Amino acid sequence: MKKLTIIQIFKSIDTRNLQNFFSFSVLILLILATAFSLNTDPALAQESANLNSFNPQAILKDALHWIDSLGAVGAIAFIGLYVIATVAFFPGSILTLGSGVIFGAVWGSLYVFIGATLGATAAFLVGRYLARSWVAQKIADNKKFAAIDQAVSKEGLKIVLLTRLSPIFPFNLLNYAFGITGVSLPDYFIGSLGMIPGTIMYVYIGSLAGNLAMIGTEAQPSNPTLQWAIRIFGLIATVTVTVYVTQIARKALEEEL
């Protein structure tokens, strides 16, 4: 009963209102981006200005350093940055790994999931209402997406969930591509839960990298051997579960397509 109510709400919103809503959202994202550029360390800004070419990786790394210096506000800034990066086709892997270094495995996974879900939803709305023709041209010759497009008309939520669990299509482009299919926004949003296993794995790897950097410093734990035994066991378990789930999802997706 609750699901029907949510779907009815989304259906009651006309295209013009959604376009106005998304235009407002884009404006907010631009404001966040401007605020970031104004608060970035001058030395980092000067270094970026001296670059001869556009380098998304360097920009994201500088952004992570800036976020790390913000303290409690860093979580909000990180989520906003992840949304912008997803919509702008920036590589999310750098941010995902970096969140593990800055926030740790648990909070980092949560912040990445929120940012990725909001960013994916924003890209979905762009693909559906603002850039439909451009997206259609980009995926016109892709046979995999043609199969997904046919399957999603029958079982939208299931297909979205499986593609998130088993990424056979580039994440950023897939967000836009789903916008021109018949999948509903609620089903697409709920399907984002499929990103959880991969998110946890990459954030956990990032947190281990951060722990490695503390070796030999005052922040090193009092019993490093035990701590690292637990971390390595956790990494093996996380990777094993993620790979297992991905394989199951890939087989199920192949059957559907």
C-alpha positions as a printed Julia matrix, in Angstrom:
257×3 Matrix{Float64}:
  0.0     0.0     0.0
  2.83    2.38    0.86
  4.63    1.68   -2.43
  1.52    2.51   -4.44
  1.19    5.79   -2.61
  4.81    6.74   -3.43
  4.36    5.83   -7.09
  1.15    7.87   -7.28
  2.98   10.86   -5.85
  5.71   10.67   -8.52
  3.13   10.22  -11.29
  1.24   13.27  -10.09
  4.31   15.49  -10.66
  4.29   16.86  -14.2
  7.33   17.24  -16.42
  7.55   21.01  -16.03
  7.72   20.8   -12.24
 10.44   18.16  -12.41
 12.46   20.3   -14.82
 12.13   23.29  -12.49
 13.12   21.14   -9.52
 16.17   19.81  -11.28
 17.2    23.26  -12.53
 17.12   24.42   -8.92
 19.17   21.37   -7.88
 21.8    22.13  -10.54
 22.0    25.7    -9.23
 22.66   24.38   -5.72
 25.4    22.1    -7.05
 27.04   25.03   -8.84
 26.97   27.03   -5.62
 28.65   24.15   -3.79
 31.29   23.91   -6.49
 31.93   27.64   -6.28
 32.2    27.48   -2.5
 34.73   24.67   -2.83
 36.87   26.65   -5.28
 36.84   29.7    -3.0
 37.86   27.72    0.1
 40.54   25.58   -1.46
 44.05   26.05   -0.11
 45.8    28.82   -2.14
 48.83   26.62   -2.76
 46.64   23.89   -4.2
 44.75   26.4    -6.31
 47.99   27.8    -7.7
 49.24   24.32   -8.48
 46.0    23.5   -10.31
 46.2    26.73  -12.27
 49.65   25.77  -13.5
 48.43   22.53  -15.02
 48.43   22.5   -18.79
 45.53   20.07  -19.09
 42.32   19.24  -17.29
 43.02   16.52  -14.73
 39.94   15.19  -12.87
 42.05   12.87  -10.71
 44.18   15.76   -9.42
 41.1    17.88   -8.77
 39.46   15.12   -6.73
 42.64   14.45   -4.75
 42.93   18.15   -3.9
 39.24   18.16   -2.95
 39.77   15.24   -0.57
 42.61   17.11    1.16
 40.3    20.1     1.54
 37.47   17.95    2.91
 39.82   16.31    5.4
 40.59   19.76    6.83
 36.94   20.67    7.4
 36.3    18.48   10.42
 32.64   17.69   11.11
 31.44   19.64    8.06
 33.59   17.43    5.84
 30.89   14.76    5.56
 28.4    17.18    4.01
 31.04   18.57    1.66
 32.05   15.05    0.64
 28.48   14.03   -0.21
 28.0    17.22   -2.23
 31.26   16.62   -4.08
 30.3    13.02   -4.83
 27.01   14.19   -6.34
 28.8    16.71   -8.55
 31.43   14.15   -9.59
 28.78   11.6   -10.57
 26.83   14.06  -12.7
 30.06   15.39  -14.29
 31.43   11.91  -15.2
 34.36   12.24  -12.8
 35.93    8.94  -11.65
 34.15    8.0    -8.43
 36.73    5.39   -7.45
 39.11    8.07   -6.16
 36.44    9.54   -3.9
 35.29    6.1    -2.75
 38.79    5.03   -1.73
 39.48    8.46   -0.25
 36.4     8.29    1.95
 37.86    5.21    3.62
 41.05    7.11    4.4
 39.25   10.17    5.77
 36.15    8.76    7.45
 36.95    5.07    8.0
 35.16    2.0     6.67
 31.76    2.44    8.35
 31.09    6.16    7.98
 32.93    6.29    4.66
 30.64    3.6     3.21
 27.57    5.48    4.4
 28.7     8.81    2.94
 29.68    7.22   -0.38
 26.35    5.42   -0.65
 24.38    8.61    0.03
 26.48   10.65   -2.42
 26.39    7.97   -5.14
 22.63    7.48   -4.77
 21.87   11.21   -4.93
 24.31   11.69   -7.82
 22.89    8.74   -9.74
 19.36   10.06   -9.23
 20.38   13.52  -10.43
 21.98   12.04  -13.57
 18.85    9.92  -14.12
 16.68   13.05  -14.09
 19.07   14.84  -16.46
 18.92   11.91  -18.87
 15.14   11.77  -18.72
 14.24   15.45  -18.93
 17.18   17.6   -20.04
 19.6    15.56  -22.18
 17.48   12.76  -23.61
 18.7    13.14  -27.21
 22.36   13.31  -26.22
 22.09   10.18  -24.07
 20.26    8.3   -26.81
 23.09    9.08  -29.25
 25.74    7.91  -26.78
 24.18    4.49  -26.28
 22.62    3.99  -29.71
 25.1     1.28  -30.82
 25.55   -0.44  -27.46
 24.07   -3.96  -27.67
 24.29   -4.55  -23.92
 22.18   -1.53  -23.15
 19.71   -2.42  -25.89
 19.11   -5.7   -24.05
 18.83   -3.86  -20.73
 16.35   -1.44  -22.26
 14.09   -4.31  -23.32
 14.34   -6.13  -19.98
 13.78   -3.04  -17.84
 10.34   -2.51  -19.36
  9.24   -5.81  -17.8
 11.05   -5.82  -14.45
 12.53   -2.37  -13.83
 13.52   -2.69  -10.18
 15.07   -6.15  -10.62
 17.17   -5.08  -13.63
 18.4    -1.89  -11.97
 19.34   -3.83   -8.85
 21.22   -6.49  -10.84
 23.14   -3.92  -12.92
 24.24   -2.23   -9.7
 25.36   -5.53   -8.2
 27.12   -6.57  -11.41
 28.45   -3.46  -13.2
 28.56   -4.54  -16.86
 28.04   -0.96  -17.99
 29.99    2.21  -16.98
 28.37    3.55  -13.8
 28.19    7.24  -14.74
 26.79    6.66  -18.23
 24.37    4.0   -16.96
 22.83    6.61  -14.65
 21.97    8.78  -17.64
 21.0     5.82  -19.82
 18.36    4.57  -17.39
 16.69    7.96  -17.72
 15.53    7.21  -21.28
 14.09    3.8   -20.35
 10.66    3.08  -18.94
 11.9     2.4   -15.4
 10.13    4.48  -12.77
 12.03    6.86  -10.5
 11.06    4.94   -7.3
 12.28    1.63   -8.77
 15.49    3.26   -9.96
 16.09    4.85   -6.57
 15.48    1.61   -4.64
 17.73   -0.26   -7.09
 20.63    1.83   -5.8
 20.82   -0.61   -2.9
 22.76   -2.83   -5.28
 25.74   -0.48   -4.91
 26.25   -1.4    -1.25
 28.56   -4.47   -1.61
 30.98   -2.77   -4.0
 30.9     0.44   -1.98
 31.84   -1.33    1.24
 34.68   -3.22   -0.44
 36.35   -0.16   -2.0
 35.87    2.01    1.09
 37.35   -0.74    3.24
 40.39   -0.91    0.95
 40.74    2.85    1.29
 40.57    2.63    5.08
 43.37    0.04    5.04
 45.48    2.38    2.94
 44.91    5.07    5.55
 45.93    2.68    8.31
 49.09    1.77    6.42
 50.03    5.43    6.28
 49.91    5.59   10.1
 52.52    2.87   10.59
 55.49    4.32   12.46
 53.54    7.36   13.67
 52.1     8.23   17.06
 48.63    7.3    15.78
 49.67    3.68   15.37
 47.6     1.32   17.63
 49.2    -0.19   20.73
 48.73   -3.75   19.42
 49.33   -3.45   15.66
 49.7    -7.2    15.02
 46.23   -8.03   16.32
 44.72   -4.98   14.66
 46.18   -5.88   11.27
 45.12   -9.52   11.61
 41.55   -8.35   12.11
 41.76   -5.88    9.22
 43.2    -8.41    6.79
 40.57  -10.97    7.77
 37.91   -8.31    7.25
 39.31   -7.45    3.84
 39.33  -11.09    2.72
 35.76  -11.57    3.94
 34.56   -8.37    2.3
 36.16   -9.13   -1.06
 34.92  -12.75   -0.98
 31.32  -11.74   -0.31
 31.41   -8.95   -2.91
 32.85  -11.19   -5.63
 30.35  -13.94   -4.8
 27.38  -11.57   -4.93
 28.67  -10.05   -8.18
 28.95  -13.44   -9.84
 25.44  -14.42   -8.81
 24.08  -11.08  -10.05
 25.93  -11.41  -13.37
 24.46  -14.86  -14.01
 20.99  -13.67  -13.1
 21.36  -10.63  -15.34
 22.52  -12.77  -18.27
 19.42  -14.92  -17.85
 17.2   -11.87  -17.87
 18.88  -10.39  -20.95
